Structure formats: C-alpha cells, structure tokens
Amino acid sequence: MGAALIAAIPALLTLQRRTTGAVEAEGSATRTALDAIAEQLNTRINDVRDDIDDIREHVTEVRAWQAGHDAEHLLLGRPQRGDTT
C-alpha cells in the first residue's frame, strides 16, 4: 500500500498543478470581467451625476424666473395666487 501511495504522488502533484493553473485562469477571467463591469458602472454613475447637475441648473433658472415674475406682480399690484385681499 505504501508503494502505491508513493507511486501515486507524481500523478497527484501533476493533477494539483493543472487544477491550480485552471483556477488561476478562471480567477484572472473573473477579475477582468469584474473590472469591465466596474468601469461601465462608474461611467453610468458619472452620467447620472451629470444629469442631476443639469436638472439642478434648470431648477435654479426656474426659481430665478419665478422670483422675478412674483416681483413683477408685486410691483404691478396684482393679487398673487392664494391672495384673498
């Protein structure tokens, strides 16, 4: 039995090397795929941030217009919305 075990050691070592190489190759492919996904996700996040910044600019413009419009009504003496006087 000891002789069979000793004879099997080179085959076991070869099998271990092949398995280790396959796992490392799989790990490399997985890391590459995850890096690609991370890059796409970061690109999308930056696009959304740009969209949010554009929306904030538009909201600021609308608020400025609304303030000017309300000031015009006050200067003209017209009642505002909700004003019951």
Order of alpha helices (4+ residues) and beta strands (2+ residues): alpha
